[in-house]
Amino acid sequence: MLAATSYLVTGASRGLGLEYTRQLLSSPKINFVATARNPASATELQKIKASNEGRLMILEMDVTKDESVKAAVNTLETSGFLPKGLDVLINNAGVNSGGHALLPSKTPLKTFDMDIQTNLYGVVRSTLAFLPLLRQGEKKQVITVSTTVGSFDNFLASTPLYPLYASSKAGVNMWMKKLSNELKEEGFTTFVYSPGYVKTDFTGGLDGPAELFVEDAAAQAIANIFTKVTPEWNGRFFDVDGSEVKCRQLLASSPEIKIVATARNPATATELKKLQDANEGRVYILELDVTSGESVKAAVATLEGSGFLPDGLDVLVNNAGVAVDGFTTLPSQTTIDTFELDIQTNVYGVARSTVGFLPLLRRGQKKQIITVSSTMGSFSEPMAKLTVAPMYCSSKAAVNMWMLKLANELKEAGFAVVSFSPGWVKTDMNGGVDGPAPLFVEEAGTLALENIFKKVTAEWNGRFFTQDGEEVGW
């Protein structure tokens, strides 16, 4: 029998959240808080409450809104329903706005943002808000319902399916990994799990290829996950059955190279202007802000109308990136406003630019898309075991997944879509020359040119490399 435990599950008005509530309450020693955006319309949840008098509290909460989450926490704290704090938080609320068949190259940023708002920011927002109550609780467990679709080891990572959903889940998986590193010394057990492919309206109901009915999936989760959690599970990823889831130098390199260099404000890009003057007819400076859809569209139209690339574009290097959160921010100090700045540039900016320039790339001969990422976005690298830069790392994990999905889509068209890490470089992004970075920007540029840009082949499609040309695990 389950020990006396308090649970809170988000998104409990239907599907798995509703079934978790129903089945967990079958134990008389459990108190339960179930959140729903509109409790009045959650008729099934209301029925469960009526049959479990005094043991179920329904809380109005929308995980995509700060005010709603704060109000929910305040209501719960003042209600006296959990006098000894919260034992287990189950982050269940999730969406799949883009569906499974949407191709990465057709990514609409508004749709992408819907997935990010709920699946990433919603989890962050809820987890941080309920953290004080969890600290008061005995078990201190944070369980996030994720999916193997967000794992780079899953077979779906080799297909273009679910590009937006998978990227949002890869991002939240990384953030949860970072949080687990931070909270483990406090006795927390923080992990993610995949419920399997379940027959709900989320996956297309009975007409989909789902293997499990929602009742079965919830029963498996309770039997194999919720009731078996130990501190050793901290920072890990489980399946429903309990198994673990695993510029300048380019111009100098050849007189035949032409460069289109983008800048948010070309008028202030004095060094870029000097390069243009020294390489007459070979450098085209294009005004472009990757965080603005209008700016990207205008830049593409300007370039196409200029006649500078009559034979199309051979290589796109997605280099624009930010680390707004810095390297000392803890996961529990995450702010959604700051997180959004990283996501806007590092994820949406890359997707926006890539999709925008795709028609020109299709006309080019080489058809190469190279995205400057970071090994900090890799689950197999040492940084995944630390708390540093949680928002930056999560944004890079998300963009790595989106690029992998794009690689799967475009491989038949002869594209080579590659991610690479430039190494730890002395730039203003990581503290400049006063930072611990071992590489100066000139050295990093040379390594990228010699080991990446000059060596890309079709066999590199969908892979991730360091500045030395060594392959990195996703």
N, C-alpha and C positions, 0 to 999 in steps of 0.2 A: 504494500500500500504506500502511496505517496506520502512523504512527510508534509507537515503543515507548511504550506508555501503560498506566497502571494504572486500572482502573475498579472502582467499588463500586456495585452496584445493590441497592436494598431491595425486598423482596417478590418474590423471584426463584424461588419454588417452582412457579409456574404462570403461565399467561397471558403478557402482554408481558414481564414480568421474566425469565421462563424463556427466552423467545425472544431477548431482548436478549443474554442470556448465551451462548446457543448460537451466534448469528450473529457476535457480536463476537469470540468465541474462534476463529473461522475464520481470523483473522489470527494468525500465529505470534509477533508482537511485542506481544501483549497479555497482561497478567496480570489476573486477575479475582477480585473478592471478591463473592460472592452471599449475601445474607442471607435467612433463612427462619425462621419461628417454630418450626417443628419439622423440622430437617434429616433426622431419621430417616425421616420419612414422605415426604420430597421425592424420590421415586424417580427421576423424570426428571432432576432436578438431579444426583443421585448418578451417573447414567449419563454425563452430560456431564463430570463430574469424572474419572471412570474413563478416559475417552477423551482427556483433556487433562492428563496427569500433570504435577503440579508447577506448573500454571498457573491452577488454580481452587481457591480456598479458600471453603468453605461455612461461614458464620458464623451461629450461632443468635442471633436478635434479634427482639424484638417492639417495634415503633416506638411502641406506646402505653404502654410501661413504662420509666421512668427507669432502674431497676436493670438491666433487660435491655440497654438501649442502652449504659450505662456498662460493663457486663461484656463486651459485644461489642467495644467500642473497646479495652479492656484486653487482651482475647485477641488482637486483631489486632496491637496494638503490640508485644506480647511474642513474637509468633510469628516475627518476622523476615521475614514474607512480602512486606512492602512497605518495604524498607530506605531507599528514597528518597522515602517519603511517598506520598500518594494524588493522582493527577492529576484524576480525574473522579468526582464523586458524582452518581448518578442516583437521585433520590427518586421511586421508582415505586410503593411501597406505597400503596394507596388502597381505599376502600370506598364503596358506594352503598347505605346501609342502608334508606333510605326509598323506593327505587325511583323510577320516573318518574311514576307516576300519582297518588301521594299529593298531596292538595291542601294548600296552605299553611295553610289554616284548620283542617286536621286534624293539624297538626304535633304529634307526641309528642316531648316534650323528651328522653326517654331515647334515642329513635332519632336525634334531631338530634345528641346528644352523641356517639353512635358515629361519625358522619361527622366531627365536629369533632376528636375524639380522634385519629383516624388521618390525615385529610386535611390538618389544620392543625397540631395539636400534634405529631403524628408527624413531619411534615416539619421543623418547628422543632427538635424534640428531636434528630433524626438529623443535621441540618445542623450544629448547634452542636457536637455531640459529635465529629464527624469534622473539624471546622474545623482543629484543630492538624495533623492529617495532611495536609489539603489545603494548608496553608501550607507544608509541607515539599515538596509536589509541584511539578512544573514547570508544568503546564497551568493548575491552579487553576480548575477549572470546576465549577459547581454547576448541574445541570440538573434541574428539577422537572417531572415528568409531570403536567400539569394538564389542562384541557379548555376548549374554547370555550364549553361550557355555563356556565362561570364568568365569561364575558366579557359585559359590558353591551352590547356591540355585536353579539353573536350573535343570530340570529333567535329562539332559544329564550328569550331574555330577555323576549320579548313574549308568552310563554305561561306558564301556571302549572306546567309540567312540571319535575321534579327540584328542588323548592324547597330541600331540605336539602343535597343534594349540591352544587348550584350555589352556595349561600351559603357552604359550607365552602371551595369552590374560589375564590370571590371573595376570601375572607379570606386564603387562602394566597398568592394572586396578589399581593395588596397587601404582605404580609410579605416576599415574595421581591423585590418592587420596592424596598422599603426596604433590604433587605440588599444589593442590588446597588449602591445609592447609597453604602452604608458601605464596601464592600470594593473598589470600583473602583480606588482609589488604590494598593491592594496588588497590582494586576494580576489580580484575579479577573474571571471572566466568569460572571455569575449570571443565569439567565433561565428562563422556563417555556415549555413547548411542549405542544400538544395532539396526541395520537397518531391522532386521527380516531375514527370510530365503528367499533369493532373487534368481531368475532364472538368473544366470550369468555363465560364464565359470568357475568362482571360485567355484561354488557349483555343477557343472555338467550340467549346462544349462537346457534345457527343459526336459531332461530325469530325472532330480533329483526330490526330494520331495518338492522342494521350493514352497512356497505359493504365492510369490509376483513376478510380473515382475519388471524389473529395473525401468521403468517409474513410476509405482505405488509406489515403495519403496522410490524413490527420492521425489515424491510428498508428501508422508506421512511425510518424514523427514523434509521437508520445512514447511509444515503446522503445524506439532506437536512439532518440535524441534527447528529448526533454527530460526524461526520467533517468538518464544515464550520464548526465554531464558531470565531469570531474575537472579539477584545476588543470590537469594535463591536456585538456582540450583547448586551452587558451591559444588564440591566434591561428586556429586550424580551420579546415574547410571539409565538411562532411556531406555525403550523399544521404538520401532518405533512409537507406538500409544500414547506416552507421559506418560505411566504409569511407576512407579519406580520399578526397579528390586531389588529387594532384594538379669671295669675289675678286678679292684682289688677285690672288694667286691663280685663279682660273684664267684670267685675262693674260697673265704672263706665261701660262703653260702652253698656249697655242695661239698663233695669229688668226686662226680660223674660228675662234670662239667668239660668239656674240652674247652679251649679257643684258638681261632686263633686270634692273635692280629696283625694288620697291622701297618706298619710304613714306611715312605718314606726312612728313613735311619736307619735300625736296629742297625748299628754299634754305633750310638750315643745315642740310646735309653737305657741308663744305668739302669733306674728304671725298665723298662720292662724286661731287662736281669735279674735283681735281682728276679723279680717275677717268671721268667722261672726257675731259679736255685732253688728257694724255693718250686716249684711245679713240680717236675721232671715228665716228661711225660705227663703233662696236659696243657702246654702252648706251642703253636707253633707260632713263630714270622715270619711274612711274609712281605717281602719287597713289597710295593705297593704305587703307587701315583695315586690317584683317578682321577687326571686331565689328565692322559696319558692312551690312549687305549691300547698301547703295554704293559705298566706296569701291567694293570689289567689282560690282557690275560696271561701274563707270570706268574702272581701270582696264577691265577686259575689253570694253568697247573702244577705249582710246588706243590700246595696243593693236587690236584688230584693224582699226581704221588707219593706223600709222604706216602700215606697209613694212615695218621693221622686221617682221618675221613672215615673209611670204610663203615659206615652206612649213609653217607651224612651229610648235615648241617641242624641243627634244627632251629637256630635263627640267622638272619643277623641283626646287629645293624649298621645302617648308621650314623656314628658319625662325620666323617670329615666335617669340615665347617670353613668358614672364614667370617669376616666382614671387608673387606678391606677399605670400604668407611668411617668407623668410625661412631660415633653416632651424630656428630655435622654437618656433611655435609648436605647442603640444596639440595632439588631436582634440583634447578636451577644451582647448582654447579656440577651436574653429569658429569663425563667424561666416555666415552664409554670404554676406556682402563681399568679404575677401575671397571666399571660395569661388564666387561667381566671376571675379576678375581673372583668376587662373583658368577657369573653364572657358570663359569667353574667348581668350586668346589661344590657349594651348589645345583646346578641343574644337570649339566652334570655328575658330579662326582657321585652323588647318582644314577642316571639312569645307568651309566656305570657299577658301582659296582654291583647294583642289578641284572641287566641283565647278568652280567658275572658270578655271583654265583648262578643264578637261577637253573641250572641243578643239583647242589649239594643240593639246598634247596628242589627240587622236590623229591629227594631220602630220605631226612630227615623225621622224624616223626612229629615234631611240625609244620613245614612250617610257620615260623613267620618272618616277615620283619618289623623291627621297625626303623623308621627314626627319628633321633633327629632333630626336627624342632624348631620353636619358635612361641610364640603367637604374635610376632611382624609381622608375616606373615598372621595373621588372620584379616579379614575385620570387625569382630564383636568385636574386643578388643580395649581398649582405645588408644593404640599406633597408630591405623589407623587414628586417628584424629590429630596427630602431624606430624611434618616435619622430625623427627629424622630417621637416617639410611635408606634413601629411596631405595638405591640399595640393601642393605641386606634384607630389608622387601620385596621388589619385588621378589628377588631370592627365598625367603622362600614361598611366595604366589605361585610362579610358581612350586616349587617342591611339595608343598602340593597338588596342582591340579594333578600333574603327579602321585603321590602316590595314590590319590583317584581313578584315572583312572585305575591304576594297581590293586588296591583292587577289583574293579568291574570285571576286567578280570579274576583274579585268585581265586575268592571266590568259584567257583564250583570245583576247584582243592583242596579245603580244606585249603587254605591259610588264615592267619590272617595278614593283611597289615595295620600297625598302624603308625601314626605320634604322637610324643609327645614333649612337651616343658619341658626342664629340670629346668626351672625357671631362675632367674637372678643370675648367679653364678660368684664368684670371680675368674676369669681366666685372662690370658693375652689378651684374645679376647675383653674383655670389660673394661680393665684398671686395672685388678688385684685387690689386696686388697685395693688399693686407690680409687676404684670405688664405686658406690652406691649399688652394689650387696649385697643382704641380705644373700646369701648362700655361704658357702665354698664348694670347690669341693667334699670333703668327704661327706658332708651332702647331696649334690645333688645326689651323687652316691647312697647313702643309700635310698633316696626317690625314685629314679628311680628303684632300685632293688625291693623294697618292694611294691611299688604302680603300677609299670608298668611291668617289666620283669617277675615277678613271677605270675602275675595275668592275663596275656593275654589269651583270649579265642577266639574262632571263631566268637563270637558275636561282638568282637571289630573291626572286619574287616571294613576298610574304615572310621575309626573314628579318632579323634584328642583329645589328653588328656594332662593335665598338670602333673607336677611332683607329685601332690597330688592325682592323679587318677581321677580328675574332668574332665568332657568332655568340650571341647572348641568348639565354633561355628567356622566354616570355614571362 
